């Protein structure tokens, strides 16, 4: 597995550069591929796999919604993380969107803690290799045009690209990466356009 060293935003304006390791994402493996792999490994039917994956969220929800955590042996434990809206957000459409109660409390996300044995096996079986971001490859002086060319090359190889992919490729922060990709899409000759894939925004070649 490849990773890059991503520079952290200097939010406190200290002038000190800090970095953290970040996975250089390859492909998002689709449900169909996972299903095929599961059938090959277990010799169980595809319909059995589809039945389990369809029912699992409903079963988990029935317990999580009552305040329980849920443990699945060999996989890990699921529990809920709550959030609290600001006073302004409570009087905005966001309250209905996240189904917050009168106090502005809502379910923020589902937390997942993997089994220690699974995590241990993953660590043992994964070889970590550092790769350079576009910023490092170009000595930290990548121009917007050079980044556009790298984006086009990535899209040609992978088929599409997310904002996260572009962040990993270029070393840019999310705000700047999103803004730059949108700017590419606005110019027809740049060869990049934005499409929706499910609920996610991705970038493809024109």
C-alpha positions in Angstrom: 0.0 0.0 0.0 1.3 3.5 -0.9 1.1 6.6 1.2 2.2 10.2 1.1 3.3 12.6 3.8 0.6 15.3 3.8 1.4 18.8 5.2 -0.9 19.9 8.0 -2.6 23.3 7.7 -0.8 25.9 9.8 -4.0 27.1 11.5 -2.2 28.8 14.4 0.2 30.6 12.0 3.3 29.3 13.8 5.3 28.9 10.6 6.2 25.4 11.7 5.6 22.6 9.1 4.1 19.4 10.3 3.2 16.3 8.3 1.1 13.2 8.8 1.0 10.0 6.7 -2.0 9.6 4.4 -3.1 6.6 2.3 -2.7 7.1 -1.4 -6.1 5.7 -2.4 -6.3 3.4 -5.4 -9.8 2.3 -6.3 -13.0 2.2 -4.4 -13.9 -1.5 -4.6 -17.6 -1.8 -5.6 -20.2 -4.0 -3.9 -20.3 -6.4 -6.8 -16.6 -7.1 -6.6 -16.8 -7.7 -2.8 -19.7 -10.1 -3.4 -17.8 -12.1 -6.0 -14.8 -12.4 -3.7 -17.0 -13.4 -0.8 -18.6 -16.2 -2.8 -15.1 -17.4 -4.0 -13.8 -17.5 -0.4 -16.8 -19.0 1.3 -18.4 -21.1 -1.5 -21.7 -19.7 -0.3 -24.3 -18.5 -2.8 -24.5 -14.9 -4.1 -28.1 -14.6 -3.0 -27.0 -15.5 0.6 -24.4 -12.7 0.5 -26.9 -10.2 -0.9 -29.4 -11.1 1.8 -26.9 -10.6 4.6 -25.6 -7.3 3.3 -29.2 -6.0 2.8 -30.4 -7.1 6.3 -27.3 -6.1 8.3 -27.9 -2.4 8.4 -31.6 -2.9 9.5 -30.5 -5.3 12.3 -27.8 -3.0 13.5 -30.2 0.0 13.5 -32.7 -1.8 15.6 -30.1 -2.1 18.4 -28.2 1.1 17.9 -31.4 3.1 18.0 -32.0 1.8 21.5 -28.6 2.9 22.8 -26.8 -0.4 22.5 -23.4 -1.0 21.1 -23.2 -4.0 18.7 -20.3 -6.5 18.5 -19.8 -8.8 15.6 -17.1 -11.4 16.3 -14.1 -11.2 13.9 -15.2 -7.8 12.7 -15.6 -5.3 15.5 -18.0 -3.1 17.5 -20.5 -0.4 16.3 -21.9 2.4 18.4 -23.3 5.9 17.9 -21.7 9.3 18.2 -24.0 12.2 18.9 -23.7 15.8 17.7 -25.2 19.1 18.9 -26.4 21.8 16.6 -25.7 25.5 17.3 -28.6 27.8 18.1 -28.4 29.1 14.6 -28.5 25.6 13.1 -31.5 24.6 15.1 -33.5 27.3 13.3 -32.2 26.2 9.9 -33.1 23.5 7.4 -30.2 21.5 8.8 -32.3 20.5 11.8 -34.7 18.6 9.7 -32.0 17.2 7.5 -30.2 15.5 10.4 -33.4 14.8 12.3 -32.3 16.6 15.4 -34.5 16.8 18.4 -35.8 20.0 20.2 -32.4 20.3 22.0 -30.5 20.1 18.7 -29.1 16.7 19.5 -28.7 14.3 16.6 -26.9 11.2 15.5 -23.7 12.4 14.0 -22.1 9.2 12.8 -21.7 5.5 13.5 -18.4 4.7 15.2 -16.7 1.4 14.3 -13.9 -0.1 16.4 -12.3 -3.1 14.6 -11.4 -6.3 16.5 -7.8 -6.2 17.7 -7.0 -9.5 16.0 -8.2 -8.2 12.7 -6.2 -5.0 13.0 -3.1 -7.0 14.0 -3.4 -9.3 11.0 -4.0 -6.3 8.7 -0.8 -4.6 10.0 1.2 -7.8 9.5 0.0 -8.4 6.0 0.3 -4.8 4.7 3.5 -3.5 3.3 3.7 0.3 3.6 5.6 2.2 0.9 6.0 6.0 0.8 5.4 7.7 -2.6 5.8 11.4 -3.4 2.9 13.7 -4.0 2.9 15.9 -7.1 4.1 18.8 -4.9 7.1 16.8 -3.8 7.8 15.4 -7.3 8.0 18.9 -8.6 10.1 20.3 -5.8 7.1 22.0 -4.1 6.6 24.3 -7.1 3.8 22.6 -9.0 1.8 25.1 -11.1 -2.0 24.8 -11.6 -1.4 23.7 -15.2 1.0 20.9 -14.0 -1.6 19.8 -11.5 -4.3 19.8 -14.2 -2.1 17.5 -16.4 -1.6 15.2 -13.4 -5.4 15.1 -12.8 -6.0 14.2 -16.5 -3.4 11.5 -16.4 -5.0 10.1 -13.2 -8.5 10.1 -14.7 -7.2 8.4 -17.9 -5.7 5.6 -15.7 -8.4 5.2 -13.1 -11.5 6.4 -15.0 -12.6 9.0 -12.5 -11.2 11.1 -9.6 -12.6 12.4 -6.3 -11.6 15.5 -4.4 -9.8 13.2 -1.9 -7.8 11.6 -4.8 -6.8 15.1 -6.0 -5.7 16.1 -2.5 -3.6 13.0 -2.3 -2.2 13.5 -5.8 -1.3 17.2 -5.3 -0.8 17.7 -1.6 -3.5 20.5 -1.6 -5.9 21.0 1.3 -9.6 20.2 0.7 -10.8 23.7 0.2 -8.2 24.6 -2.4 -8.4 21.2 -4.1 -12.2 21.5 -4.5 -12.0 25.1 -5.7 -9.3 24.2 -8.3 -11.2 21.2 -9.7 -14.4 23.3 -10.0 -12.3 25.9 -11.9 -11.1 23.2 -14.3 -14.7 22.1 -15.0 -15.7 25.7 -15.8 -13.3 25.9 -18.8 -14.3 23.6 -21.6 -10.8 23.2 -23.0 -9.5 21.8 -19.7 -10.9 18.4 -20.5 -12.4 17.8 -17.1 -16.0 17.7 -16.0 -17.9 16.9 -12.8 -20.6 14.2 -12.5 -22.5 12.6 -9.7 -21.8 9.0 -8.8 -24.5 8.1 -6.3 -24.4 10.9 -3.7 -20.7 11.6 -4.4 -19.2 14.2 -6.8 -16.4 12.8 -9.0 -14.4 14.2 -11.9 -14.1 12.5 -15.3 -12.6 13.3 -18.7 -14.8 15.4 -21.1 
